[in-house]
């Protein structure tokens, strides 16, 4: 039987979600430095005392953004085409589309979380879990190619998965979308072409 959420717990969850939403908006609109605890509280319409009841520090807030992003951007749906791909090439194409869509959407906030890892062990743990999730999708595509006998001979499963992860990193996405002004369609199409050229025998 599912647990019944009390009004107090519902209010607490609502406040936490409002704070996380406010933090994301500040990061995306004004940059990571704008998401101070006081600015997030003000944008969410709560007191500074209230924000510290939910998050003990700015690093704690940023770490919680990992789960929030996965929830609101539907992490599972974004990864599903890759995990359900019929073959290795379809998996590579799904990875390219995911980079241009899901990863591009979460990139500004994800990079702020990455910055927090420089001085906060909790943020490091959350970032490593998120990276492991992205890596598992890359490995899935490379394993399919290997099982089909279509993985280019210069790659092992490990090195291929590592390189695929690097080729769809936030640095690459940021460079092409924001600095070079590619469209997401261009990014997906060209990443797919690169992946096929690099990894398929």
ABEGO torsion letter per residue (X at the ends): XBBBBBAAAAAAAAAAAAAAAAAAAAAAAAEAAABBAAAAAAAAGBBAAAAAAABABAAAAAAAAAAAAAAAAGAAAAAAAAAABABAAAAAAAAAAAAABAAAAAAAAAAAAAAAAAABAAAAAAAAAAAAAAAAAAAAAAAAAAAAGABBAABBAAAAAAAAAAAABAAAAAAAAAAAGBBAAAAAAAAAAAAAAAABX
